[in-house]
Amino acid sequence: MEKQDVILLEFESPRETTEKIINKESGYQRARDRQIALMRKGLTLGTDDKRLPIREELHARR
């Protein structure tokens, strides 16, 4: 048995460890789904539906 296995046995049961892994994964999935929904909806850029300038227009040398 490795040192980390011994530490795990002293503090947590395998069930507690499994529950932590599941909670971490489900939290990741909820966060991922929330961000995907936000990307699909889009954000208001405050341009009142006007076209944004392209890079060349912003950085044109005068």
N, C-alpha and C positions, 0 to 999 in steps of 0.2 A: 504494500500500500504506500502511495506517495504522501508527502506531507500535506498537500492540499486536500486529499481524500480524508485524512485523519481530522483535519480542521472541520471539514464539512460534516463528518459524523458527530463531532462534538457539539455543533451548534444547530444543525437543521436535520430534519428527517428528509428522506427522499421525496415524500409527498409535498412538503413545504417547498423544496427546491423545484419540483415539477410545477407547482402552482405559480411560483415566481416566473418561471420561463414562459408559461402560458399567458400570464398577465402582461409580461413584457411584450410578447408577440402580438397579443390582441391590441395593446396600446399602440404599437407600431402600425398595425393595420388600420385602426381608427384614424390615426394621424395622417397616414397615406391617403385614405379615402377622402378625408376632409380637404386635403390639399389638392387632390385631383378634381373634386367638385368645384373648388375655388378657381382652378385654372380653366375649367370648362365654362364657368359663369363669366369670368373675366373681371377686370378691375376698371373702375372709372379713373381715367387719367386726367380729368379736369380740362379737357380740350373742347368740350361742347360739340363733340363729333366732327371737329375740324381735323384735317389731315395734319399729321405731325411732320415736321421738317426731316428730310433725309440727312444722313451724316455729312454728305458733301455740302449741303446748305448750311449746316451748323458750323462747319470748320472751313468754310471758303476763305481763301486768302484774298485780301483786298489790297 
